[in-house]
Amino acid sequence: MTLQQLRDFVASVEHGSLRRAAHAEGKSEASLSKSIKRLEISVGTELLRRGALGISLTEAGKVLLARAQLILSEVELARIARRAEVELV
């Protein structure tokens, strides 16, 4: 599991489809789909149901989404703190 895979997963959910998320993230749909598939393999379960009208979360996806958002928020806070620390030196 990587931060990029978590970002791709969260973006897909926020945009409601892999195509829209890929466009917003400046990636190909295939690349985004592969990233999420690798995440699903690493956690050992399907996270998204893919359909003609977009995606929906599985129960496992709902659980991971909350944790992924928290992890990504903490990473951003750490980056902000680090930048502030560097600026003070």
The first five atom37 places (N, CA, C, CB, O) and aatype in JSON, in Angstrom:
{
  "aatype": [12, 16, 10, 5, 5, 10, 1, 3, 13, 19, 0, 15, 19, 6, 8, 7, 15, 10, 1, 1, 0, 0, 8, 0, 6, 7, 11, 15, 6, 0, 15, 10, 15, 11, 15, 9, 11, 1, 10, 6, 9, 15, 19, 7, 16, 6, 10, 10, 1, 1, 7, 0, 10, 7, 9, 15, 10, 16, 6, 0, 7, 11, 19, 10, 10, 0, 1, 0, 5, 10, 9, 10, 15, 6, 19, 6, 10, 0, 1, 9, 0, 1, 1, 0, 6, 19, 6, 10, 19],
  "atom_mask": [
    [1, 1, 1, 1, 1],
    [1, 1, 1, 1, 1],
    [1, 1, 1, 1, 1],
    [1, 1, 1, 1, 1],
    [1, 1, 1, 1, 1],
    [1, 1, 1, 1, 1],
    [1, 1, 1, 1, 1],
    [1, 1, 1, 1, 1],
    [1, 1, 1, 1, 1],
    [1, 1, 1, 1, 1],
    [1, 1, 1, 1, 1],
    [1, 1, 1, 1, 1],
    [1, 1, 1, 1, 1],
    [1, 1, 1, 1, 1],
    [1, 1, 1, 1, 1],
    [1, 1, 1, 0, 1],
    [1, 1, 1, 1, 1],
    [1, 1, 1, 1, 1],
    [1, 1, 1, 1, 1],
    [1, 1, 1, 1, 1],
    [1, 1, 1, 1, 1],
    [1, 1, 1, 1, 1],
    [1, 1, 1, 1, 1],
    [1, 1, 1, 1, 1],
    [1, 1, 1, 1, 1],
    [1, 1, 1, 0, 1],
    [1, 1, 1, 1, 1],
    [1, 1, 1, 1, 1],
    [1, 1, 1, 1, 1],
    [1, 1, 1, 1, 1],
    [1, 1, 1, 1, 1],
    [1, 1, 1, 1, 1],
    [1, 1, 1, 1, 1],
    [1, 1, 1, 1, 1],
    [1, 1, 1, 1, 1],
    [1, 1, 1, 1, 1],
    [1, 1, 1, 1, 1],
    [1, 1, 1, 1, 1],
    [1, 1, 1, 1, 1],
    [1, 1, 1, 1, 1],
    [1, 1, 1, 1, 1],
    [1, 1, 1, 1, 1],
    [1, 1, 1, 1, 1],
    [1, 1, 1, 0, 1],
    [1, 1, 1, 1, 1],
    [1, 1, 1, 1, 1],
    [1, 1, 1, 1, 1],
    [1, 1, 1, 1, 1],
    [1, 1, 1, 1, 1],
    [1, 1, 1, 1, 1],
    [1, 1, 1, 0, 1],
    [1, 1, 1, 1, 1],
    [1, 1, 1, 1, 1],
    [1, 1, 1, 0, 1],
    [1, 1, 1, 1, 1],
    [1, 1, 1, 1, 1],
    [1, 1, 1, 1, 1],
    [1, 1, 1, 1, 1],
    [1, 1, 1, 1, 1],
    [1, 1, 1, 1, 1],
    [1, 1, 1, 0, 1],
    [1, 1, 1, 1, 1],
    [1, 1, 1, 1, 1],
    [1, 1, 1, 1, 1],
    [1, 1, 1, 1, 1],
    [1, 1, 1, 1, 1],
    [1, 1, 1, 1, 1],
    [1, 1, 1, 1, 1],
    [1, 1, 1, 1, 1],
    [1, 1, 1, 1, 1],
    [1, 1, 1, 1, 1],
    [1, 1, 1, 1, 1],
    [1, 1, 1, 1, 1],
    [1, 1, 1, 1, 1],
    [1, 1, 1, 1, 1],
    [1, 1, 1, 1, 1],
    [1, 1, 1, 1, 1],
    [1, 1, 1, 1, 1],
    [1, 1, 1, 1, 1],
    [1, 1, 1, 1, 1],
    [1, 1, 1, 1, 1],
    [1, 1, 1, 1, 1],
    [1, 1, 1, 1, 1],
    [1, 1, 1, 1, 1],
    [1, 1, 1, 1, 1],
    [1, 1, 1, 1, 1],
    [1, 1, 1, 1, 1],
    [1, 1, 1, 1, 1],
    [1, 1, 1, 1, 1]
  ],
  "atom_positions": [
    [[0.84, -1.17, 0.0], [0.0, 0.0, 0.0], [0.89, 1.24, 0.0], [-0.96, 0.0, 1.22], [1.8, 1.36, 0.82]],
    [[0.62, 2.14, -0.93], [1.41, 3.36, -1.01], [0.51, 4.58, -0.84], [2.17, 3.43, -2.34], [-0.71, 4.5, -0.99]],
    [[1.13, 5.7, -0.54], [0.36, 6.95, -0.44], [-0.3, 7.27, -1.78], [1.27, 8.11, 0.01], [-1.43, 7.75, -1.81]],
    [[0.4, 7.02, -2.88], [-0.18, 7.31, -4.19], [-1.41, 6.45, -4.44], [0.86, 7.08, -5.29], [-2.4, 6.94, -5.0]],
    [[-1.37, 5.2, -4.05], [-2.54, 4.35, -4.21], [-3.71, 4.87, -3.38], [-2.21, 2.9, -3.81], [-4.85, 4.85, -3.84]],
    [[-3.43, 5.33, -2.17], [-4.48, 5.91, -1.34], [-5.04, 7.18, -1.98], [-3.96, 6.2, 0.07], [-6.25, 7.4, -1.98]],
    [[-4.15, 8.02, -2.51], [-4.6, 9.24, -3.2], [-5.5, 8.9, -4.39], [-3.39, 10.08, -3.67], [-6.54, 9.52, -4.59]],
    [[-5.09, 7.93, -5.16], [-5.87, 7.52, -6.33], [-7.24, 6.97, -5.92], [-5.11, 6.46, -7.14], [-8.25, 7.26, -6.56]],
    [[-7.26, 6.19, -4.86], [-8.51, 5.63, -4.34], [-9.45, 6.75, -3.89], [-8.22, 4.66, -3.18], [-10.62, 6.77, -4.27]],
    [[-8.94, 7.66, -3.08], [-9.76, 8.77, -2.58], [-10.25, 9.64, -3.73], [-8.96, 9.63, -1.57], [-11.42, 10.03, -3.75]],
    [[-9.39, 9.94, -4.67], [-9.79, 10.76, -5.83], [-10.9, 10.08, -6.62], [-8.57, 11.04, -6.74], [-11.84, 10.74, -7.07]],
    [[-10.8, 8.78, -6.79], [-11.82, 8.04, -7.54], [-13.17, 8.14, -6.85], [-11.42, 6.57, -7.7], [-14.2, 8.34, -7.49]],
    [[-13.15, 7.98, -5.54], [-14.4, 8.08, -4.79], [-14.95, 9.51, -4.85], [-14.18, 7.65, -3.31], [-16.14, 9.71, -5.07]],
    [[-14.09, 10.48, -4.65], [-14.54, 11.88, -4.67], [-15.11, 12.29, -6.02], [-13.39, 12.8, -4.31], [-16.06, 13.07, -6.07]],
    [[-14.56, 11.77, -7.09], [-15.02, 12.13, -8.44], [-16.13, 11.21, -8.95], [-13.86, 12.1, -9.4], [-16.78, 11.52, -9.95]],
    [[-16.35, 10.09, -8.28], [-17.43, 9.21, -8.64], [-17.19, 8.28, -9.81], [0.0, 0.0, 0.0], [-18.04, 7.45, -10.13]],
    [[-16.04, 8.4, -10.44], [-15.7, 7.49, -11.53], [-14.2, 7.52, -11.75], [-16.46, 7.87, -12.84], [-13.51, 8.49, -11.44]],
    [[-13.7, 6.42, -12.29], [-12.27, 6.35, -12.59], [-11.91, 7.34, -13.69], [-11.87, 4.92, -12.99], [-10.85, 7.97, -13.63]],
    [[-12.77, 7.48, -14.67], [-12.49, 8.38, -15.79], [-12.36, 9.83, -15.31], [-13.59, 8.28, -16.86], [-11.4, 10.52, -15.66]],
    [[-13.32, 10.28, -14.51], [-13.26, 11.67, -14.01], [-12.07, 11.88, -13.08], [-14.57, 12.03, -13.28], [-11.42, 12.93, -13.13]],
    [[-11.8, 10.9, -12.24], [-10.65, 11.01, -11.33], [-9.34, 11.06, -12.11], [-10.63, 9.84, -10.34], [-8.46, 11.86, -11.8]],
    [[-9.22, 10.21, -13.11], [-8.0, 10.19, -13.92], [-7.8, 11.53, -14.61], [-8.05, 9.06, -14.97], [-6.69, 12.06, -14.65]],
    [[-8.87, 12.06, -15.15], [-8.78, 13.37, -15.83], [-8.35, 14.46, -14.84], [-10.15, 13.74, -16.48], [-7.48, 15.27, -15.14]],
    [[-8.96, 14.47, -13.66], [-8.63, 15.48, -12.64], [-7.2, 15.34, -12.14], [-9.6, 15.38, -11.47], [-6.56, 16.34, -11.8]],
    [[-6.71, 14.12, -12.08], [-5.36, 13.87, -11.57], [-4.3, 13.92, -12.66], [-5.31, 12.53, -10.89], [-3.11, 13.81, -12.37]],
    [[-4.72, 14.09, -13.91], [-3.77, 14.15, -15.02], [-3.14, 12.81, -15.33], [0.0, 0.0, 0.0], [-1.98, 12.75, -15.73]],
    [[-3.89, 11.73, -15.14], [-3.39, 10.38, -15.39], [-4.28, 9.71, -16.42], [-3.35, 9.54, -14.09], [-5.36, 10.2, -16.74]],
    [[-3.81, 8.61, -16.94], [-4.67, 7.81, -17.8], [-5.61, 6.99, -16.9], [-3.83, 6.88, -18.75], [-5.28, 6.68, -15.76]],
    [[-6.76, 6.66, -17.44], [-7.7, 5.83, -16.7], [-7.08, 4.47, -16.38], [-9.01, 5.65, -17.49], [-7.29, 3.92, -15.3]],
    [[-6.32, 3.93, -17.33], [-5.67, 2.63, -17.13], [-4.68, 2.68, -15.97], [-4.96, 2.18, -18.41], [-4.61, 1.75, -15.17]],
    [[-3.92, 3.77, -15.89], [-2.95, 3.92, -14.81], [-3.64, 4.0, -13.45], [-2.08, 5.17, -15.04], [-3.21, 3.37, -12.48]],
    [[-4.7, 4.77, -13.38], [-5.45, 4.92, -12.13], [-6.08, 3.59, -11.73], [-6.53, 6.02, -12.27], [-6.04, 3.19, -10.57]],
    [[-6.66, 2.91, -12.69], [-7.29, 1.62, -12.44], [-6.28, 0.61, -11.93], [-7.96, 1.11, -13.7], [-6.57, -0.16, -11.01]],
    [[-5.1, 0.61, -12.52], [-4.03, -0.31, -12.1], [-3.59, 0.0, -10.66], [-2.81, -0.21, -13.06], [-3.36, -0.92, -9.87]],
    [[-3.49, 1.27, -10.33], [-3.1, 1.69, -8.98], [-4.12, 1.18, -7.95], [-2.98, 3.22, -8.91], [-3.74, 0.65, -6.9]],
    [[-5.38, 1.33, -8.26], [-6.43, 0.88, -7.34], [-6.46, -0.64, -7.25], [-7.8, 1.41, -7.77], [-6.67, -1.2, -6.17]],
    [[-6.25, -1.31, -8.36], [-6.21, -2.78, -8.35], [-5.07, -3.26, -7.47], [-6.04, -3.33, -9.78], [-5.23, -4.22, -6.72]],
    [[-3.92, -2.6, -7.54], [-2.79, -2.97, -6.67], [-3.12, -2.75, -5.2], [-1.52, -2.16, -7.05], [-2.75, -3.54, -4.34]],
    [[-3.84, -1.66, -4.92], [-4.28, -1.39, -3.55], [-5.22, -2.5, -3.08], [-4.98, -0.01, -3.45], [-5.09, -3.0, -1.96]],
    [[-6.15, -2.89, -3.93], [-7.08, -3.97, -3.58], [-6.33, -5.27, -3.32], [-8.12, -4.17, -4.7], [-6.68, -6.01, -2.4]],
    [[-5.32, -5.55, -4.11], [-4.51, -6.76, -3.9], [-3.78, -6.67, -2.56], [-3.5, -6.94, -5.06], [-3.71, -7.65, -1.82]],
    [[-3.25, -5.49, -2.25], [-2.48, -5.35, -1.01], [-3.36, -5.48, 0.23], [-1.76, -4.01, -0.98], [-2.89, -5.96, 1.26]],
    [[-4.63, -5.07, 0.15], [-5.51, -5.21, 1.31], [-6.31, -6.51, 1.25], [-6.47, -4.02, 1.4], [-6.98, -6.88, 2.22]],
    [[-6.24, -7.2, 0.13], [-6.85, -8.51, 0.02], [-8.35, -8.53, -0.21], [0.0, 0.0, 0.0], [-9.0, -9.54, 0.06]],
    [[-8.91, -7.44, -0.71], [-10.34, -7.4, -0.97], [-10.7, -6.31, -1.97], [-11.11, -7.18, 0.33], [-9.94, -5.36, -2.18]],
    [[-11.85, -6.46, -2.57], [-12.35, -5.45, -3.5], [-12.8, -4.22, -2.72], [-13.52, -6.01, -4.37], [-13.48, -4.33, -1.7]],
    [[-12.42, -3.05, -3.2], [-12.77, -1.8, -2.53], [-13.86, -1.04, -3.29], [-11.55, -0.92, -2.38], [-14.67, -0.34, -2.69]],
    [[-13.85, -1.19, -4.6], [-14.8, -0.49, -5.46], [-15.56, -1.46, -6.33], [-14.08, 0.54, -6.33], [-15.02, -2.47, -6.78]],
    [[-16.82, -1.15, -6.56], [-17.6, -1.84, -7.58], [-17.62, -0.92, -8.79], [-19.07, -2.2, -7.09], [-18.01, 0.24, -8.68]],
    [[-17.2, -1.44, -9.91], [-17.12, -0.63, -11.11], [-18.34, -0.93, -11.98], [-15.8, -0.9, -11.89], [-18.69, -2.09, -12.19]],
    [[-18.97, 0.13, -12.5], [-20.14, -0.05, -13.35], [-20.19, 0.99, -14.44], [0.0, 0.0, 0.0], [-19.38, 1.92, -14.47]],
    [[-21.14, 0.85, -15.32], [-21.28, 1.78, -16.45], [-21.57, 3.2, -15.97], [-22.4, 1.32, -17.38], [-21.21, 4.16, -16.65]],
    [[-22.2, 3.33, -14.81], [-22.55, 4.65, -14.3], [-21.56, 5.2, -13.29], [-23.92, 4.6, -13.68], [-21.8, 6.23, -12.67]],
    [[-20.44, 4.52, -13.12], [-19.43, 4.99, -12.18], [-19.04, 3.89, -11.21], [0.0, 0.0, 0.0], [-19.12, 2.7, -11.52]],
    [[-18.61, 4.32, -10.04], [-18.14, 3.38, -9.04], [-18.97, 3.51, -7.78], [-16.65, 3.61, -8.73], [-19.62, 4.53, -7.54]],
    [[-18.95, 2.46, -6.98], [-19.54, 2.52, -5.64], [-18.6, 1.76, -4.7], [-21.0, 1.9, -5.62], [-17.85, 0.89, -5.13]],
    [[-18.66, 2.12, -3.45], [-17.78, 1.51, -2.46], [-18.36, 0.21, -1.93], [-17.55, 2.48, -1.31], [-19.56, 0.09, -1.71]],
    [[-17.49, -0.76, -1.73], [-17.86, -1.96, -0.99], [-17.79, -1.58, 0.49], [-16.91, -3.19, -1.33], [-17.37, -0.48, 0.83]],
    [[-18.21, -2.48, 1.36], [-18.11, -2.21, 2.8], [-16.65, -1.99, 3.19], [-18.72, -3.38, 3.62], [-16.34, -1.09, 3.98]],
    [[-15.76, -2.81, 2.66], [-14.33, -2.65, 2.94], [-13.83, -1.31, 2.41], [-13.51, -3.8, 2.32], [-12.98, -0.66, 3.03]],
    [[-14.35, -0.89, 1.26], [-13.98, 0.39, 0.68], [-14.4, 1.56, 1.57], [0.0, 0.0, 0.0], [-13.67, 2.54, 1.69]],
    [[-15.56, 1.44, 2.18], [-16.04, 2.49, 3.09], [-15.11, 2.63, 4.29], [-17.49, 2.18, 3.58], [-14.79, 3.74, 4.72]],
    [[-14.68, 1.5, 4.82], [-13.77, 1.51, 5.97], [-12.43, 2.12, 5.57], [-13.57, 0.08, 6.53], [-11.89, 2.98, 6.27]],
    [[-11.89, 1.66, 4.44], [-10.59, 2.17, 4.01], [-10.66, 3.65, 3.64], [-10.07, 1.36, 2.82], [-9.7, 4.38, 3.88]],
    [[-11.76, 4.1, 3.06], [-11.88, 5.51, 2.67], [-11.67, 6.42, 3.88], [-13.25, 5.78, 2.04], [-10.9, 7.38, 3.8]],
    [[-12.34, 6.12, 4.97], [-12.19, 6.96, 6.17], [-10.74, 6.97, 6.65], [-13.12, 6.46, 7.3], [-10.2, 8.02, 7.02]],
    [[-10.12, 5.82, 6.65], [-8.73, 5.73, 7.11], [-7.77, 6.4, 6.12], [-8.32, 4.27, 7.32], [-6.82, 7.07, 6.53]],
    [[-8.03, 6.22, 4.84], [-7.17, 6.83, 3.81], [-7.24, 8.35, 3.9], [-7.59, 6.37, 2.41], [-6.21, 9.02, 3.79]],
    [[-8.43, 8.89, 4.1], [-8.56, 10.35, 4.23], [-7.8, 10.84, 5.45], [-10.04, 10.75, 4.33], [-7.15, 11.89, 5.4]],
    [[-7.87, 10.11, 6.54], [-7.14, 10.49, 7.76], [-5.63, 10.43, 7.52], [-7.53, 9.57, 8.93], [-4.91, 11.35, 7.91]],
    [[-5.17, 9.36, 6.9], [-3.74, 9.2, 6.62], [-3.24, 10.34, 5.73], [-3.46, 7.85, 5.94], [-2.2, 10.94, 6.02]],
    [[-3.98, 10.64, 4.67], [-3.55, 11.7, 3.75], [-3.59, 13.07, 4.42], [-4.43, 11.7, 2.51], [-2.75, 13.92, 4.12]],
    [[-4.55, 13.29, 5.31], [-4.58, 14.55, 6.07], [-3.37, 14.68, 6.98], [-5.87, 14.64, 6.9], [-2.77, 15.74, 7.09]],
    [[-3.02, 13.58, 7.63], [-1.85, 13.59, 8.52], [-0.56, 13.82, 7.75], [-1.76, 12.28, 9.3], [0.33, 14.53, 8.22]],
    [[-0.46, 13.23, 6.58], [0.73, 13.45, 5.74], [0.83, 14.92, 5.35], [0.68, 12.56, 4.46], [1.91, 15.5, 5.39]],
    [[-0.28, 15.52, 4.99], [-0.28, 16.94, 4.62], [0.09, 17.81, 5.82], [-1.65, 17.36, 4.06], [0.86, 18.76, 5.68]],
    [[-0.43, 17.49, 6.99], [-0.07, 18.25, 8.2], [1.42, 18.12, 8.51], [-0.9, 17.77, 9.4], [2.05, 19.08, 8.93]],
    [[1.97, 16.95, 8.3], [3.41, 16.74, 8.52], [4.23, 17.58, 7.54], [3.77, 15.25, 8.38], [5.25, 18.15, 7.91]],
    [[3.77, 17.64, 6.3], [4.48, 18.46, 5.3], [4.43, 19.94, 5.69], [3.87, 18.27, 3.9], [5.44, 20.65, 5.59]],
    [[3.28, 20.4, 6.13], [3.13, 21.8, 6.53], [4.03, 22.09, 7.73], [1.64, 22.12, 6.89], [4.71, 23.12, 7.76]],
    [[4.05, 21.19, 8.7], [4.88, 21.38, 9.88], [6.36, 21.41, 9.5], [4.62, 20.27, 10.91], [7.14, 22.2, 10.05]],
    [[6.73, 20.55, 8.59], [8.14, 20.5, 8.15], [8.53, 21.79, 7.45], [8.36, 19.29, 7.21], [9.61, 22.33, 7.69]],
    [[7.64, 22.29, 6.58], [7.94, 23.57, 5.89], [8.07, 24.71, 6.9], [6.83, 23.9, 4.86], [8.95, 25.56, 6.76]],
    [[7.2, 24.74, 7.9], [7.26, 25.78, 8.92], [8.55, 25.66, 9.71], [6.04, 25.7, 9.86], [9.17, 26.67, 10.05]],
    [[8.95, 24.45, 10.01], [10.19, 24.2, 10.74], [11.39, 24.68, 9.95], [10.33, 22.72, 11.06], [12.28, 25.31, 10.51]],
    [[11.43, 24.41, 8.68], [12.52, 24.82, 7.81], [12.57, 26.35, 7.71], [12.35, 24.2, 6.41], [13.65, 26.94, 7.72]],
    [[11.39, 26.98, 7.62], [11.36, 28.43, 7.52], [11.84, 29.12, 8.78], [9.97, 28.89, 7.21], [12.34, 30.24, 8.72]],
    [[11.69, 28.47, 9.93], [12.12, 29.05, 11.21], [13.63, 28.95, 11.41], [11.4, 28.35, 12.36], [14.2, 29.7, 12.2]],
    [[14.26, 28.05, 10.7], [15.71, 27.83, 10.9], [16.51, 28.83, 10.13], [16.11, 26.43, 10.47], [17.74, 28.8, 10.18]]
  ]
}
